[in-house]
Amino acid sequence: MQTTKKHDKLVIKDGWVICPVCEKGKLLLTRPDTAVRNLPRKCKRCGQETIVNIEAPEPASTVTSA
Ligand SMILES: [Zn+2]
């Protein structure tokens, strides 16, 4: 098992990406279909910069045909 630091996974609460450093600051407001890649966001609360990565959700199958 690896000793991973708490930086690989971001917590999203009520659509807000929560700062992994202070675990209280809100970094970014997201929507259910939001995808972000390597977006630096500075926490207003602790001032630490965090790279936000949010994978795009799986497409709920192709709804629109043709
Ligand atoms: Zn913070």
N, CA, C, O and the ligand as a Tripos MOL2 file, in Angstrom:
@<TRIPOS>MOLECULE
protein
  265   263    67     0     0
PROTEIN
NO_CHARGES

@<TRIPOS>ATOM
      1 N           0.8350   -1.1980    0.0000 N.3       1 MET1
      2 CA          0.0000    0.0000    0.0000 C.3       1 MET1
      3 C           0.8720    1.2520    0.0000 C.2       1 MET1
      4 O           1.9450    1.2900    0.6030 O.2       1 MET1
      5 N           0.3900    2.2450   -0.6780 N.am      2 GLN2
      6 CA          1.1590    3.4670   -0.7470 C.3       2 GLN2
      7 C           0.6830    4.4480    0.3150 C.2       2 GLN2
      8 O          -0.4850    4.4720    0.7030 O.2       2 GLN2
      9 N           1.6090    5.2320    0.7560 N.am      3 THR3
     10 CA          1.2170    6.2930    1.6710 C.3       3 THR3
     11 C           0.9080    7.5310    0.8420 C.2       3 THR3
     12 O           1.7940    8.2950    0.4590 O.2       3 THR3
     13 N          -0.3350    7.6930    0.5900 N.am      4 THR4
     14 CA         -0.7160    8.8370   -0.2230 C.3       4 THR4
     15 C          -1.0930   10.0080    0.6560 C.2       4 THR4
     16 O          -1.7780    9.8650    1.6690 O.2       4 THR4
     17 N          -0.6370   11.1400    0.2480 N.am      5 LYS5
     18 CA         -1.0410   12.3370    0.9680 C.3       5 LYS5
     19 C          -2.4090   12.7670    0.4580 C.2       5 LYS5
     20 O          -2.8480   12.3510   -0.6140 O.2       5 LYS5
     21 N          -3.0480   13.5740    1.2120 N.am      6 LYS6
     22 CA         -4.4270   13.9110    0.8960 C.3       6 LYS6
     23 C          -4.5380   14.9460   -0.2260 C.2       6 LYS6
     24 O          -5.3200   15.8930   -0.1470 O.2       6 LYS6
     25 N          -3.7490   14.7420   -1.2520 N.am      7 HIS7
     26 CA         -3.8020   15.7290   -2.3210 C.3       7 HIS7
     27 C          -4.4030   15.1820   -3.6010 C.2       7 HIS7
     28 O          -4.7110   15.9280   -4.5310 O.2       7 HIS7
     29 N          -4.5630   13.8770   -3.6340 N.am      8 ASP8
     30 CA         -5.0030   13.2970   -4.9020 C.3       8 ASP8
     31 C          -6.5040   13.3750   -5.1040 C.2       8 ASP8
     32 O          -6.9890   13.2800   -6.2310 O.2       8 ASP8
     33 N          -7.2210   13.5440   -4.0470 N.am      9 LYS9
     34 CA         -8.6710   13.5560   -4.1970 C.3       9 LYS9
     35 C          -9.2680   14.8230   -3.6010 C.2       9 LYS9
     36 O          -9.0140   15.1770   -2.4500 O.2       9 LYS9
     37 N         -10.0460   15.4740   -4.4000 N.am     10 LEU10
     38 CA        -10.6900   16.6950   -3.9240 C.3      10 LEU10
     39 C         -12.0780   16.3640   -3.4180 C.2      10 LEU10
     40 O         -12.7780   15.5020   -3.9490 O.2      10 LEU10
     41 N         -12.4390   17.0690   -2.3910 N.am     11 VAL11
     42 CA        -13.7790   16.8800   -1.8390 C.3      11 VAL11
     43 C         -14.7050   17.9240   -2.4420 C.2      11 VAL11
     44 O         -14.3990   19.1160   -2.4600 O.2      11 VAL11
     45 N         -15.8120   17.4650   -2.9230 N.am     12 ILE12
     46 CA        -16.8040   18.3910   -3.4680 C.3      12 ILE12
     47 C         -18.0430   18.3260   -2.5950 C.2      12 ILE12
     48 O         -18.6450   17.2690   -2.4040 O.2      12 ILE12
     49 N         -18.4040   19.4790   -2.0750 N.am     13 LYS13
     50 CA        -19.5320   19.5420   -1.1720 C.3      13 LYS13
     51 C         -20.5270   20.5680   -1.7090 C.2      13 LYS13
     52 O         -20.1820   21.7290   -1.9270 O.2      13 LYS13
     53 N         -21.7390   20.1320   -1.9160 N.am     14 ASP14
     54 CA        -22.7780   21.0090   -2.4500 C.3      14 ASP14
     55 C         -22.3180   21.7190   -3.7170 C.2      14 ASP14
     56 O         -22.6670   22.8750   -3.9590 O.2      14 ASP14
     57 N         -21.5350   21.0170   -4.5140 N.am     15 GLY15
     58 CA        -21.0720   21.6020   -5.7630 C.3      15 GLY15
     59 C         -19.7880   22.3970   -5.6240 C.2      15 GLY15
     60 O         -19.2030   22.8000   -6.6290 O.2      15 GLY15
     61 N         -19.3450   22.6260   -4.4170 N.am     16 TRP16
     62 CA        -18.1230   23.3890   -4.2030 C.3      16 TRP16
     63 C         -16.9400   22.4560   -4.0160 C.2      16 TRP16
     64 O         -17.0110   21.4740   -3.2780 O.2      16 TRP16
     65 N         -15.8680   22.7770   -4.6870 N.am     17 VAL17
     66 CA        -14.6260   22.0510   -4.4620 C.3      17 VAL17
     67 C         -14.0130   22.6000   -3.1810 C.2      17 VAL17
     68 O         -13.7240   23.7920   -3.0700 O.2      17 VAL17
     69 N         -13.8250   21.7140   -2.2300 N.am     18 ILE18
     70 CA        -13.3130   22.1400   -0.9310 C.3      18 ILE18
     71 C         -11.7860   22.0890   -0.9190 C.2      18 ILE18
     72 O         -11.1760   21.1390   -1.4100 O.2      18 ILE18
     73 N         -11.1970   23.1090   -0.3590 N.am     19 CYS19
     74 CA         -9.7420   23.1950   -0.2660 C.3      19 CYS19
     75 C          -9.1920   22.0130    0.5350 C.2      19 CYS19
     76 O          -9.6110   21.7850    1.6700 O.2      19 CYS19
     77 N          -8.2590   21.2630   -0.0480 N.am     20 PRO20
     78 CA         -7.7040   20.0940    0.6570 C.3      20 PRO20
     79 C          -6.7150   20.4810    1.7460 C.2      20 PRO20
     80 O          -6.3470   19.6580    2.5840 O.2      20 PRO20
     81 N          -6.2970   21.7150    1.7290 N.am     21 VAL21
     82 CA         -5.3030   22.1530    2.7160 C.3      21 VAL21
     83 C          -5.9670   22.4850    4.0490 C.2      21 VAL21
     84 O          -5.6140   21.9290    5.0890 O.2      21 VAL21
     85 N          -6.9230   23.3900    4.0020 N.am     22 CYS22
     86 CA         -7.5860   23.7760    5.2520 C.3      22 CYS22
     87 C          -8.9190   23.0390    5.4130 C.2      22 CYS22
     88 O          -9.5230   23.0430    6.4850 O.2      22 CYS22
     89 N          -9.3570   22.4130    4.3310 N.am     23 GLU23
     90 CA        -10.5980   21.6330    4.3270 C.3      23 GLU23
     91 C         -11.8200   22.4600    4.7120 C.2      23 GLU23
     92 O         -12.8270   21.9270    5.1800 O.2      23 GLU23
     93 N         -11.7160   23.7440    4.5120 N.am     24 LYS24
     94 CA        -12.8550   24.5970    4.8340 C.3      24 LYS24
     95 C         -13.1620   25.5920    3.7350 C.2      24 LYS24
     96 O         -14.3150   25.9520    3.4970 O.2      24 LYS24
     97 N         -12.1100   26.0260    3.0760 N.am     25 GLY25
     98 CA        -12.3030   27.0260    2.0290 C.3      25 GLY25
     99 C         -12.9480   26.4330    0.7940 C.2      25 GLY25
    100 O         -12.7840   25.2530    0.4840 O.2      25 GLY25
    101 N         -13.6830   27.2780    0.1000 N.am     26 LYS26
    102 CA        -14.3040   26.8330   -1.1440 C.3      26 LYS26
    103 C         -13.4710   27.3360   -2.3110 C.2      26 LYS26
    104 O         -13.1960   28.5300   -2.4320 O.2      26 LYS26
    105 N         -13.0810   26.4100   -3.1570 N.am     27 LEU27
    106 CA        -12.1910   26.7930   -4.2510 C.3      27 LEU27
    107 C         -12.9370   27.1250   -5.5260 C.2      27 LEU27
    108 O         -12.5880   28.0700   -6.2330 O.2      27 LEU27
    109 N         -13.9540   26.3550   -5.8140 N.am     28 LEU28
    110 CA        -14.5820   26.4860   -7.1140 C.3      28 LEU28
    111 C         -15.9680   25.8860   -7.0810 C.2      28 LEU28
    112 O         -16.1930   24.8050   -6.5360 O.2      28 LEU28
    113 N         -16.8910   26.6180   -7.6800 N.am     29 LEU29
    114 CA        -18.2510   26.0990   -7.7670 C.3      29 LEU29
    115 C         -18.3910   25.2890   -9.0500 C.2      29 LEU29
    116 O         -18.0670   25.7540  -10.1420 O.2      29 LEU29
    117 N         -18.8720   24.0880   -8.8880 N.am     30 THR30
    118 CA        -18.9950   23.2240  -10.0560 C.3      30 THR30
    119 C         -20.4440   22.8190  -10.2730 C.2      30 THR30
    120 O         -21.2980   22.9540   -9.3970 O.2      30 THR30
    121 N         -20.6760   22.3300  -11.4450 N.am     31 ARG31
    122 CA        -21.9720   21.7600  -11.7690 C.3      31 ARG31
    123 C         -21.7820   20.2590  -11.9590 C.2      31 ARG31
    124 O         -20.6560   19.7820  -12.0970 O.2      31 ARG31
    125 N         -22.8830   19.5220  -11.9660 N.am     32 PRO32
    126 CA        -22.7580   18.0690  -12.0860 C.3      32 PRO32
    127 C         -21.9970   17.6350  -13.3370 C.2      32 PRO32
    128 O         -21.4130   16.5520  -13.3700 O.2      32 PRO32
    129 N         -22.0070   18.4710  -14.3500 N.am     33 ASP33
    130 CA        -21.3310   18.0960  -15.5950 C.3      33 ASP33
    131 C         -20.0470   18.8810  -15.7970 C.2      33 ASP33
    132 O         -19.5270   18.9560  -16.9110 O.2      33 ASP33
    133 N         -19.5460   19.4560  -14.7410 N.am     34 THR34
    134 CA        -18.3310   20.2520  -14.8600 C.3      34 THR34
    135 C         -17.1120   19.3560  -14.9920 C.2      34 THR34
    136 O         -16.9720   18.3610  -14.2820 O.2      34 THR34
    137 N         -16.2360   19.7250  -15.9100 N.am     35 ALA35
    138 CA        -14.9650   19.0320  -16.0390 C.3      35 ALA35
    139 C         -13.8580   20.0770  -16.0210 C.2      35 ALA35
    140 O         -13.8860   21.0510  -16.7730 O.2      35 ALA35
    141 N         -12.8870   19.8560  -15.1490 N.am     36 VAL36
    142 CA        -11.7970   20.8070  -15.0170 C.3      36 VAL36
    143 C         -10.4820   20.0490  -15.0630 C.2      36 VAL36
    144 O         -10.3560   18.9550  -14.5120 O.2      36 VAL36
    145 N          -9.5130   20.6440  -15.7250 N.am     37 ARG37
    146 CA         -8.2280   19.9690  -15.8020 C.3      37 ARG37
    147 C          -7.1040   20.9530  -15.4790 C.2      37 ARG37
    148 O          -6.9250   21.9760  -16.1410 O.2      37 ARG37
    149 N          -6.3690   20.6050  -14.4530 N.am     38 ASN38
    150 CA         -5.2110   21.4050  -14.0560 C.3      38 ASN38
    151 C          -5.5290   22.8880  -13.9140 C.2      38 ASN38
    152 O          -4.8240   23.7460  -14.4450 O.2      38 ASN38
    153 N          -6.5800   23.1620  -13.2020 N.am     39 LEU39
    154 CA         -6.9520   24.5510  -12.9680 C.3      39 LEU39
    155 C          -6.4710   24.9830  -11.5870 C.2      39 LEU39
    156 O          -6.9480   24.4730  -10.5730 O.2      39 LEU39
    157 N          -5.5310   25.9200  -11.5450 N.am     40 PRO40
    158 CA         -5.0610   26.3960  -10.2510 C.3      40 PRO40
    159 C          -6.0740   27.3210   -9.6010 C.2      40 PRO40
    160 O          -6.5390   28.2880  -10.2050 O.2      40 PRO40
    161 N          -6.4010   27.0080   -8.3710 N.am     41 ARG41
    162 CA         -7.3320   27.8600   -7.6320 C.3      41 ARG41
    163 C          -6.7110   28.1930   -6.2820 C.2      41 ARG41
    164 O          -6.1820   27.3220   -5.5930 O.2      41 ARG41
    165 N          -6.7840   29.4330   -5.9280 N.am     42 LYS42
    166 CA         -6.2090   29.8500   -4.6630 C.3      42 LYS42
    167 C          -7.3100   29.9270   -3.6170 C.2      42 LYS42
    168 O          -8.3630   30.5270   -3.8330 O.2      42 LYS42
    169 N          -7.0420   29.3140   -2.5030 N.am     43 CYS43
    170 CA         -8.0190   29.3000   -1.4290 C.3      43 CYS43
    171 C          -8.0380   30.6540   -0.7430 C.2      43 CYS43
    172 O          -6.9960   31.1800   -0.3510 O.2      43 CYS43
    173 N          -9.2160   31.2040   -0.6040 N.am     44 LYS44
    174 CA         -9.3160   32.5190    0.0400 C.3      44 LYS44
    175 C          -9.0720   32.3990    1.5340 C.2      44 LYS44
    176 O          -8.7050   33.3630    2.2060 O.2      44 LYS44
    177 N          -9.2780   31.2350    2.0150 N.am     45 ARG45
    178 CA         -9.1980   31.0480    3.4640 C.3      45 ARG45
    179 C          -7.7620   30.8670    3.9460 C.2      45 ARG45
    180 O          -7.3300   31.5250    4.8920 O.2      45 ARG45
    181 N          -7.0330   29.9770    3.2950 N.am     46 CYS46
    182 CA         -5.6740   29.7140    3.7560 C.3      46 CYS46
    183 C          -4.6200   30.2190    2.7810 C.2      46 CYS46
    184 O          -3.4300   30.2420    3.0970 O.2      46 CYS46
    185 N          -5.0600   30.6210    1.6010 N.am     47 GLY47
    186 CA         -4.1230   31.2180    0.6550 C.3      47 GLY47
    187 C          -3.2990   30.2190   -0.1350 C.2      47 GLY47
    188 O          -2.4490   30.6120   -0.9350 O.2      47 GLY47
    189 N          -3.5360   28.9480    0.0750 N.am     48 GLN48
    190 CA         -2.7830   27.9290   -0.6420 C.3      48 GLN48
    191 C          -3.3960   27.6770   -2.0120 C.2      48 GLN48
    192 O          -4.6150   27.6850   -2.1790 O.2      48 GLN48
    193 N          -2.5420   27.4580   -2.9650 N.am     49 GLU49
    194 CA         -3.0240   27.1840   -4.3030 C.3      49 GLU49
    195 C          -3.1470   25.6880   -4.5020 C.2      49 GLU49
    196 O          -2.2610   24.9170   -4.1330 O.2      49 GLU49
    197 N          -4.2550   25.2960   -5.0900 N.am     50 THR50
    198 CA         -4.5030   23.8760   -5.3470 C.3      50 THR50
    199 C          -4.8480   23.6910   -6.8070 C.2      50 THR50
    200 O          -5.6100   24.4720   -7.3780 O.2      50 THR50
    201 N          -4.2950   22.6710   -7.4040 N.am     51 ILE51
    202 CA         -4.6410   22.3570   -8.7790 C.3      51 ILE51
    203 C          -5.9100   21.5090   -8.7640 C.2      51 ILE51
    204 O          -5.9510   20.4270   -8.1790 O.2      51 ILE51
    205 N          -6.9270   22.0220   -9.4130 N.am     52 VAL52
    206 CA         -8.2090   21.3290   -9.4140 C.3      52 VAL52
    207 C          -8.3240   20.4690  -10.6670 C.2      52 VAL52
    208 O          -8.1290   20.9290  -11.7920 O.2      52 VAL52
    209 N          -8.6420   19.2250  -10.4300 N.am     53 ASN53
    210 CA         -8.8920   18.2970  -11.5280 C.3      53 ASN53
    211 C         -10.2250   17.6120  -11.2880 C.2      53 ASN53
    212 O         -10.4110   16.9170  -10.2880 O.2      53 ASN53
    213 N         -11.1300   17.8120  -12.1980 N.am     54 ILE54
    214 CA        -12.4140   17.1290  -12.0880 C.3      54 ILE54
    215 C         -12.6760   16.4160  -13.3960 C.2      54 ILE54
    216 O         -12.7640   17.0340  -14.4570 O.2      54 ILE54
    217 N         -12.7980   15.1300  -13.3030 N.am     55 GLU55
    218 CA        -13.0390   14.3580  -14.5120 C.3      55 GLU55
    219 C         -14.4650   14.5370  -14.9940 C.2      55 GLU55
    220 O         -15.3990   14.6630  -14.2020 O.2      55 GLU55
    221 N         -14.6060   14.5440  -16.2690 N.am     56 ALA56
    222 CA        -15.9420   14.6590  -16.8330 C.3      56 ALA56
    223 C         -16.7280   13.4120  -16.4840 C.2      56 ALA56
    224 O         -16.1970   12.3020  -16.5260 O.2      56 ALA56
    225 N         -17.9740   13.5910  -16.1450 N.am     57 PRO57
    226 CA        -18.8070   12.4300  -15.8260 C.3      57 PRO57
    227 C         -19.0340   11.5960  -17.0680 C.2      57 PRO57
    228 O         -18.9670   12.0800  -18.1980 O.2      57 PRO57
    229 N         -19.2980   10.3630  -16.8290 N.am     58 GLU58
    230 CA        -19.5530    9.4930  -17.9660 C.3      58 GLU58
    231 C         -20.8200    9.9280  -18.6850 C.2      58 GLU58
    232 O         -21.8510   10.1690  -18.0570 O.2      58 GLU58
    233 N         -20.7370   10.0220  -19.9600 N.am     59 PRO59
    234 CA        -21.9350   10.3970  -20.6980 C.3      59 PRO59
    235 C         -23.0350    9.3700  -20.5080 C.2      59 PRO59
    236 O         -22.8240    8.1690  -20.6730 O.2      59 PRO59
    237 N         -24.1870    9.8570  -20.1660 N.am     60 ALA60
    238 CA        -25.3100    8.9440  -19.9000 C.3      60 ALA60
    239 C         -25.8660    8.3840  -21.2070 C.2      60 ALA60
    240 O         -26.9990    8.6570  -21.6050 O.2      60 ALA60
    241 N         -25.0520    7.6250  -21.8250 N.am     61 SER61
    242 CA        -25.3860    7.0390  -23.1250 C.3      61 SER61
    243 C         -25.8490    8.1060  -24.1330 C.2      61 SER61
    244 O         -26.2180    9.2150  -23.7450 O.2      61 SER61
    245 N         -25.8280    7.7810  -25.3370 N.am     62 THR62
    246 CA        -26.1970    8.7690  -26.3400 C.3      62 THR62
    247 C         -27.7040    8.9290  -26.4040 C.2      62 THR62
    248 O         -28.4290    8.0630  -26.8950 O.2      62 THR62
    249 N         -28.1410   10.0440  -25.9010 N.am     63 VAL63
    250 CA        -29.5750   10.2820  -25.8680 C.3      63 VAL63
    251 C         -30.0720   10.7330  -27.2440 C.2      63 VAL63
    252 O         -31.0820   10.2620  -27.7670 O.2      63 VAL63
    253 N         -29.3190   11.6530  -27.7830 N.am     64 THR64
    254 CA        -29.7220   12.1350  -29.0970 C.3      64 THR64
    255 C         -29.2640   11.1660  -30.1800 C.2      64 THR64
    256 O         -28.0660   10.9850  -30.3950 O.2      64 THR64
    257 N         -30.1790   10.5730  -30.8290 N.am     65 SER65
    258 CA        -29.8280    9.6550  -31.9030 C.3      65 SER65
    259 C         -29.7870   10.3950  -33.2380 C.2      65 SER65
    260 O         -30.6460   11.2180  -33.5550 O.2      65 SER65
    261 N         -28.7700   10.0690  -33.9850 N.am     66 ALA66
    262 CA        -28.5740   10.7270  -35.2770 C.3      66 ALA66
    263 C         -28.4280   12.2160  -35.0170 C.2      66 ALA66
    264 O         -28.2510   12.9930  -35.9560 O.2      66 ALA66
    265 ZN         -7.6700   26.4740    2.1710 Zn       67 ZN67
@<TRIPOS>BOND
     1     1     2 1
     2     2     3 1
     3     3     4 2
     4     3     5 am
     5     5     6 1
     6     6     7 1
     7     7     8 2
     8     7     9 am
     9     9    10 1
    10    10    11 1
    11    11    12 2
    12    11    13 am
    13    13    14 1
    14    14    15 1
    15    15    16 2
    16    15    17 am
    17    17    18 1
    18    18    19 1
    19    19    20 2
    20    19    21 am
    21    21    22 1
    22    22    23 1
    23    23    24 2
    24    23    25 am
    25    25    26 1
    26    26    27 1
    27    27    28 2
    28    27    29 am
    29    29    30 1
    30    30    31 1
    31    31    32 2
    32    31    33 am
    33    33    34 1
    34    34    35 1
    35    35    36 2
    36    35    37 am
    37    37    38 1
    38    38    39 1
    39    39    40 2
    40    39    41 am
    41    41    42 1
    42    42    43 1
    43    43    44 2
    44    43    45 am
    45    45    46 1
    46    46    47 1
    47    47    48 2
    48    47    49 am
    49    49    50 1
    50    50    51 1
    51    51    52 2
    52    51    53 am
    53    53    54 1
    54    54    55 1
    55    55    56 2
    56    55    57 am
    57    57    58 1
    58    58    59 1
    59    59    60 2
    60    59    61 am
    61    61    62 1
    62    62    63 1
    63    63    64 2
    64    63    65 am
    65    65    66 1
    66    66    67 1
    67    67    68 2
    68    67    69 am
    69    69    70 1
    70    70    71 1
    71    71    72 2
    72    71    73 am
    73    73    74 1
    74    74    75 1
    75    75    76 2
    76    75    77 am
    77    77    78 1
    78    78    79 1
    79    79    80 2
    80    79    81 am
    81    81    82 1
    82    82    83 1
    83    83    84 2
    84    83    85 am
    85    85    86 1
    86    86    87 1
    87    87    88 2
    88    87    89 am
    89    89    90 1
    90    90    91 1
    91    91    92 2
    92    91    93 am
    93    93    94 1
    94    94    95 1
    95    95    96 2
    96    95    97 am
    97    97    98 1
    98    98    99 1
    99    99   100 2
   100    99   101 am
   101   101   102 1
   102   102   103 1
   103   103   104 2
   104   103   105 am
   105   105   106 1
   106   106   107 1
   107   107   108 2
   108   107   109 am
   109   109   110 1
   110   110   111 1
   111   111   112 2
   112   111   113 am
   113   113   114 1
   114   114   115 1
   115   115   116 2
   116   115   117 am
   117   117   118 1
   118   118   119 1
   119   119   120 2
   120   119   121 am
   121   121   122 1
   122   122   123 1
   123   123   124 2
   124   123   125 am
   125   125   126 1
   126   126   127 1
   127   127   128 2
   128   127   129 am
   129   129   130 1
   130   130   131 1
   131   131   132 2
   132   131   133 am
   133   133   134 1
   134   134   135 1
   135   135   136 2
   136   135   137 am
   137   137   138 1
   138   138   139 1
   139   139   140 2
   140   139   141 am
   141   141   142 1
   142   142   143 1
   143   143   144 2
   144   143   145 am
   145   145   146 1
   146   146   147 1
   147   147   148 2
   148   147   149 am
   149   149   150 1
   150   150   151 1
   151   151   152 2
   152   151   153 am
   153   153   154 1
   154   154   155 1
   155   155   156 2
   156   155   157 am
   157   157   158 1
   158   158   159 1
   159   159   160 2
   160   159   161 am
   161   161   162 1
   162   162   163 1
   163   163   164 2
   164   163   165 am
   165   165   166 1
   166   166   167 1
   167   167   168 2
   168   167   169 am
   169   169   170 1
   170   170   171 1
   171   171   172 2
   172   171   173 am
   173   173   174 1
   174   174   175 1
   175   175   176 2
   176   175   177 am
   177   177   178 1
   178   178   179 1
   179   179   180 2
   180   179   181 am
   181   181   182 1
   182   182   183 1
   183   183   184 2
   184   183   185 am
   185   185   186 1
   186   186   187 1
   187   187   188 2
   188   187   189 am
   189   189   190 1
   190   190   191 1
   191   191   192 2
   192   191   193 am
   193   193   194 1
   194   194   195 1
   195   195   196 2
   196   195   197 am
   197   197   198 1
   198   198   199 1
   199   199   200 2
   200   199   201 am
   201   201   202 1
   202   202   203 1
   203   203   204 2
   204   203   205 am
   205   205   206 1
   206   206   207 1
   207   207   208 2
   208   207   209 am
   209   209   210 1
   210   210   211 1
   211   211   212 2
   212   211   213 am
   213   213   214 1
   214   214   215 1
   215   215   216 2
   216   215   217 am
   217   217   218 1
   218   218   219 1
   219   219   220 2
   220   219   221 am
   221   221   222 1
   222   222   223 1
   223   223   224 2
   224   223   225 am
   225   225   226 1
   226   226   227 1
   227   227   228 2
   228   227   229 am
   229   229   230 1
   230   230   231 1
   231   231   232 2
   232   231   233 am
   233   233   234 1
   234   234   235 1
   235   235   236 2
   236   235   237 am
   237   237   238 1
   238   238   239 1
   239   239   240 2
   240   239   241 am
   241   241   242 1
   242   242   243 1
   243   243   244 2
   244   243   245 am
   245   245   246 1
   246   246   247 1
   247   247   248 2
   248   247   249 am
   249   249   250 1
   250   250   251 1
   251   251   252 2
   252   251   253 am
   253   253   254 1
   254   254   255 1
   255   255   256 2
   256   255   257 am
   257   257   258 1
   258   258   259 1
   259   259   260 2
   260   259   261 am
   261   261   262 1
   262   262   263 1
   263   263   264 2
@<TRIPOS>SUBSTRUCTURE
     1 MET1         2 RESIDUE 1 A MET
     2 GLN2         6 RESIDUE 1 A GLN
     3 THR3        10 RESIDUE 1 A THR
     4 THR4        14 RESIDUE 1 A THR
     5 LYS5        18 RESIDUE 1 A LYS
     6 LYS6        22 RESIDUE 1 A LYS
     7 HIS7        26 RESIDUE 1 A HIS
     8 ASP8        30 RESIDUE 1 A ASP
     9 LYS9        34 RESIDUE 1 A LYS
    10 LEU10       38 RESIDUE 1 A LEU
    11 VAL11       42 RESIDUE 1 A VAL
    12 ILE12       46 RESIDUE 1 A ILE
    13 LYS13       50 RESIDUE 1 A LYS
    14 ASP14       54 RESIDUE 1 A ASP
    15 GLY15       58 RESIDUE 1 A GLY
    16 TRP16       62 RESIDUE 1 A TRP
    17 VAL17       66 RESIDUE 1 A VAL
    18 ILE18       70 RESIDUE 1 A ILE
    19 CYS19       74 RESIDUE 1 A CYS
    20 PRO20       78 RESIDUE 1 A PRO
    21 VAL21       82 RESIDUE 1 A VAL
    22 CYS22       86 RESIDUE 1 A CYS
    23 GLU23       90 RESIDUE 1 A GLU
    24 LYS24       94 RESIDUE 1 A LYS
    25 GLY25       98 RESIDUE 1 A GLY
    26 LYS26      102 RESIDUE 1 A LYS
    27 LEU27      106 RESIDUE 1 A LEU
    28 LEU28      110 RESIDUE 1 A LEU
    29 LEU29      114 RESIDUE 1 A LEU
    30 THR30      118 RESIDUE 1 A THR
    31 ARG31      122 RESIDUE 1 A ARG
    32 PRO32      126 RESIDUE 1 A PRO
    33 ASP33      130 RESIDUE 1 A ASP
    34 THR34      134 RESIDUE 1 A THR
    35 ALA35      138 RESIDUE 1 A ALA
    36 VAL36      142 RESIDUE 1 A VAL
    37 ARG37      146 RESIDUE 1 A ARG
    38 ASN38      150 RESIDUE 1 A ASN
    39 LEU39      154 RESIDUE 1 A LEU
    40 PRO40      158 RESIDUE 1 A PRO
    41 ARG41      162 RESIDUE 1 A ARG
    42 LYS42      166 RESIDUE 1 A LYS
    43 CYS43      170 RESIDUE 1 A CYS
    44 LYS44      174 RESIDUE 1 A LYS
    45 ARG45      178 RESIDUE 1 A ARG
    46 CYS46      182 RESIDUE 1 A CYS
    47 GLY47      186 RESIDUE 1 A GLY
    48 GLN48      190 RESIDUE 1 A GLN
    49 GLU49      194 RESIDUE 1 A GLU
    50 THR50      198 RESIDUE 1 A THR
    51 ILE51      202 RESIDUE 1 A ILE
    52 VAL52      206 RESIDUE 1 A VAL
    53 ASN53      210 RESIDUE 1 A ASN
    54 ILE54      214 RESIDUE 1 A ILE
    55 GLU55      218 RESIDUE 1 A GLU
    56 ALA56      222 RESIDUE 1 A ALA
    57 PRO57      226 RESIDUE 1 A PRO
    58 GLU58      230 RESIDUE 1 A GLU
    59 PRO59      234 RESIDUE 1 A PRO
    60 ALA60      238 RESIDUE 1 A ALA
    61 SER61      242 RESIDUE 1 A SER
    62 THR62      246 RESIDUE 1 A THR
    63 VAL63      250 RESIDUE 1 A VAL
    64 THR64      254 RESIDUE 1 A THR
    65 SER65      258 RESIDUE 1 A SER
    66 ALA66      262 RESIDUE 1 A ALA
    67 ZN67       265 GROUP 0 **** ****
